[in-house]
């Protein structure tokens, strides 16, 4: 693709080649307070959403799991505890500040997790390697979502599954209150906690330009995943999509 093509960065249209650096700047800024902000913004519900993701993964001891854009390592830590010493868990992220925080946290917890800094659109893993691939709240920040989904499918073994946990379209009657919370309250919390209102305004905007439940399902099917289904959580504030590779 030409570097002059444009893509969304929140509500802005930016040159594709600029998006990755802008997203990196956002997460460099918020990395140190990322976990605290997740708890504050969701009222702790993100922990339940991630537990639901683990439960739907179907993985057992000895499985190989890849957590893409895994940030500070919530899913990777949970998988490591579930799989035991016989399993293999990889935590990856394109952002060094987030990955470093995740690595240090996992080390402190005594979790046996492999770590790699990489772009989800160019995963450095062999074909047909993982039993399960997850991406939680990271897909909407990727420039070419179709390419990233195809890469995640490529590294799955036949019979493996991809789980995408992401913000989605809220139940319509709740939309006005959710918009007020997203655009008025969350940026103010971000300013108080991280001294960075703009990054949390971007995060709210990025949700609105991300595909809705059916749109993401189609993207996953176009990437070659099968039996794609989704589960609405918190009235559609978040949705978990699951697809299989056969």
C-alpha positions as CSV (number, residue, x, y, z in Angstrom):
1,X,0.0,0.0,0.0
2,X,1.1,3.5,-0.6
3,X,2.3,5.4,2.5
4,X,0.0,8.2,1.4
5,X,-3.1,6.1,2.1
6,X,-5.0,7.3,5.1
7,X,-6.5,5.6,8.1
8,X,-8.3,6.5,11.3
9,X,-6.5,7.8,14.4
10,X,-9.5,8.4,16.6
11,X,-11.7,10.8,14.7
12,X,-8.8,12.1,12.7
13,X,-7.7,10.9,9.3
14,X,-3.9,10.4,9.2
15,X,-1.4,9.0,6.8
16,X,-1.1,5.3,7.4
17,X,2.6,5.5,8.0
18,X,2.0,8.0,10.9
19,X,-0.5,6.0,12.8
20,X,1.8,3.5,14.4
21,X,4.0,6.3,15.9
22,X,0.9,8.2,17.2
23,X,-0.4,5.0,18.9
24,X,3.0,4.4,20.3
25,X,3.1,7.9,21.8
26,X,-0.3,7.3,23.4
27,X,0.8,4.1,25.2
28,X,4.3,5.5,26.1
29,X,2.4,8.2,27.9
30,X,0.0,5.9,29.8
31,X,2.0,2.8,30.4
32,X,2.9,3.4,34.0
33,X,-0.7,4.0,35.1
34,X,-2.4,1.7,32.5
35,X,-3.6,-0.9,35.0
36,X,-4.9,1.7,37.5
37,X,-6.8,3.5,34.7
38,X,-8.3,0.2,33.5
39,X,-9.7,-0.4,37.0
40,X,-11.0,3.1,37.3
41,X,-12.6,3.3,33.8
42,X,-14.3,-0.1,34.0
43,X,-15.0,-0.3,37.7
44,X,-12.9,-3.4,37.7
45,X,-15.2,-5.1,35.1
46,X,-12.2,-5.6,32.7
47,X,-11.0,-8.4,35.0
48,X,-14.3,-10.2,34.5
49,X,-14.2,-9.7,30.8
50,X,-10.7,-11.2,30.6
51,X,-11.7,-14.1,32.9
52,X,-14.6,-14.8,30.5
53,X,-12.1,-14.8,27.6
54,X,-9.9,-17.3,29.4
55,X,-12.9,-19.5,30.0
56,X,-13.9,-19.4,26.4
57,X,-10.4,-20.2,25.1
58,X,-10.8,-23.9,25.9
59,X,-7.0,-24.3,26.5
60,X,-5.6,-27.1,28.6
61,X,-2.3,-27.9,30.2
62,X,0.5,-28.2,27.6
63,X,-1.1,-25.8,25.1
64,X,0.7,-23.1,23.3
65,X,-0.9,-19.6,23.6
66,X,0.0,-16.3,22.0
67,X,-1.3,-13.0,23.5
68,X,-1.0,-10.3,20.9
69,X,-0.8,-6.6,21.9
70,X,-0.8,-8.0,25.4
71,X,0.3,-4.9,27.2
72,X,0.8,-5.3,30.9
73,X,0.1,-9.0,30.7
74,X,-3.3,-9.7,32.3
75,X,-4.2,-12.5,29.9
76,X,-0.7,-13.9,29.7
77,X,-0.5,-14.2,33.4
78,X,-3.9,-15.9,33.6
79,X,-2.9,-18.3,30.8
80,X,0.4,-19.1,32.5
81,X,-1.4,-20.1,35.7
82,X,-3.9,-22.2,33.8
83,X,-1.4,-24.0,31.6
84,X,1.2,-24.8,34.2
85,X,4.9,-25.6,33.4
86,X,3.9,-27.9,30.5
87,X,2.3,-25.0,28.5
88,X,3.9,-22.2,26.5
89,X,2.7,-18.6,26.7
90,X,4.0,-15.8,24.6
91,X,3.4,-12.1,25.5
92,X,3.9,-9.7,22.6
93,X,3.3,-6.0,22.1
94,X,4.6,-3.5,19.6
95,X,5.1,-0.9,22.3
96,X,8.3,-1.3,24.4
97,X,7.0,0.7,27.4
98,X,4.0,-1.5,27.7
99,X,5.9,-4.7,27.1
100,X,8.5,-3.9,29.6
101,X,5.9,-3.2,32.3
102,X,4.2,-6.5,31.4
103,X,7.5,-8.4,31.5
104,X,8.4,-7.0,34.9
105,X,5.0,-7.7,36.3
106,X,5.0,-11.3,35.2
107,X,8.5,-11.8,36.6
108,X,7.4,-10.4,39.9
109,X,4.5,-12.9,39.8
110,X,6.9,-15.8,39.0
111,X,5.1,-16.5,35.7
112,X,6.9,-18.5,33.1
113,X,6.1,-16.4,30.0
114,X,8.1,-15.8,26.9
115,X,8.2,-12.1,25.7
116,X,8.7,-10.6,22.2
117,X,8.3,-7.1,20.9
118,X,6.7,-7.3,17.5
119,X,4.1,-5.9,15.1
120,X,0.9,-7.9,15.0
121,X,0.9,-7.4,11.2
122,X,4.2,-9.3,11.0
123,X,4.3,-12.0,13.6
124,X,7.7,-13.7,14.0
125,X,6.3,-17.2,14.5
126,X,5.9,-20.3,12.4
127,X,2.7,-21.3,10.6
128,X,0.4,-23.6,12.5
129,X,2.1,-23.2,15.9
130,X,-0.3,-22.0,18.5
131,X,-3.4,-23.6,20.0
132,X,-4.9,-20.3,20.9
133,X,-4.2,-16.6,20.0
134,X,-5.8,-13.7,21.9
135,X,-5.9,-10.0,21.5
136,X,-7.6,-7.9,24.1
137,X,-8.3,-4.2,23.5
138,X,-5.5,-4.0,21.0
139,X,-7.0,-4.7,17.6
140,X,-8.7,-1.3,17.2
141,X,-5.2,0.4,17.4
142,X,-3.8,-1.6,14.5
143,X,-3.5,0.1,11.1
144,X,-4.4,-2.9,8.9
145,X,-6.8,-5.0,11.0
146,X,-7.3,-7.4,8.1
147,X,-3.6,-8.1,7.8
148,X,-3.2,-8.6,11.6
149,X,-6.2,-11.0,11.7
150,X,-4.7,-13.0,8.8
151,X,-1.4,-13.2,10.6
152,X,-3.1,-14.4,13.8
153,X,-4.9,-17.1,11.8
154,X,-1.6,-18.1,10.0
155,X,0.2,-18.9,13.3
156,X,-2.8,-21.0,14.6
157,X,-2.7,-24.7,14.2
158,X,-5.6,-26.4,12.5
159,X,-8.3,-26.7,15.2
160,X,-6.9,-23.6,17.0
161,X,-9.0,-20.6,17.9
162,X,-8.6,-16.8,17.9
163,X,-10.3,-14.7,20.6
164,X,-10.7,-11.0,20.1
165,X,-11.8,-9.0,23.2
166,X,-12.6,-5.5,22.2
167,X,-14.9,-2.5,22.8
168,X,-17.9,-2.6,20.6
169,X,-21.3,-1.1,20.0
170,X,-23.3,-0.5,23.2
171,X,-27.0,-1.2,23.5
172,X,-28.6,1.7,21.8
173,X,-30.7,3.1,24.7
174,X,-27.6,3.3,26.7
175,X,-25.6,5.1,24.0
176,X,-26.2,8.7,25.2
177,X,-25.0,8.0,28.8
178,X,-22.1,6.0,27.5
179,X,-21.1,8.8,25.1
180,X,-21.1,11.3,28.0
181,X,-19.0,9.0,30.2
182,X,-16.6,8.3,27.3
183,X,-16.0,11.9,26.2
184,X,-16.5,13.9,29.3
185,X,-15.6,11.7,32.3
186,X,-12.8,9.4,31.1
187,X,-10.6,12.1,29.7
188,X,-10.9,14.0,33.0
189,X,-9.9,10.9,34.9
190,X,-7.0,10.4,32.5
191,X,-5.9,14.0,33.2
192,X,-6.1,13.5,36.9
193,X,-4.3,10.1,37.0
194,X,-1.9,10.3,34.1
195,X,-1.7,14.0,33.3
196,X,-2.7,13.1,29.8
197,X,-6.3,13.9,28.7
198,X,-5.6,13.7,25.0
199,X,-4.6,10.0,25.0
200,X,-7.8,9.0,26.7
201,X,-9.8,11.1,24.4
202,X,-8.2,9.2,21.5
203,X,-9.0,5.9,23.2
204,X,-12.7,6.9,23.4
205,X,-12.7,8.0,19.8
206,X,-11.0,4.8,18.6
207,X,-13.9,2.8,19.9
208,X,-16.4,4.7,17.8
209,X,-14.5,4.1,14.5
210,X,-13.8,0.4,15.2
211,X,-16.1,-2.1,13.5
212,X,-19.2,-3.1,15.4
213,X,-20.0,-6.7,16.4
214,X,-21.2,-7.8,13.0
215,X,-18.5,-5.8,11.2
216,X,-15.7,-7.5,13.2
217,X,-17.3,-10.9,12.6
218,X,-17.1,-10.3,8.9
219,X,-13.5,-9.2,9.1
220,X,-12.6,-12.4,10.9
221,X,-14.4,-14.5,8.3
222,X,-12.7,-12.6,5.5
223,X,-9.3,-13.5,7.2
224,X,-10.2,-17.1,6.8
225,X,-11.6,-17.9,10.3
226,X,-14.6,-20.2,10.6
227,X,-17.5,-20.7,13.0
228,X,-17.0,-17.0,14.1
229,X,-19.3,-16.0,16.9
230,X,-19.5,-13.2,19.4
231,X,-20.6,-12.7,23.0
232,X,-21.8,-9.3,24.1
233,X,-20.6,-8.2,27.6
234,X,-21.9,-5.3,29.6
235,X,-24.7,-4.6,27.2
236,X,-22.3,-4.4,24.2
237,X,-19.8,-2.1,25.7
238,X,-17.4,-5.0,25.1
239,X,-17.7,-8.0,22.8
240,X,-15.7,-11.2,22.7
241,X,-15.3,-12.7,19.2
242,X,-14.1,-16.2,18.7
243,X,-13.2,-17.9,15.5
244,X,-11.5,-21.2,14.5
245,X,-9.0,-22.3,12.0
246,X,-9.8,-25.6,10.3
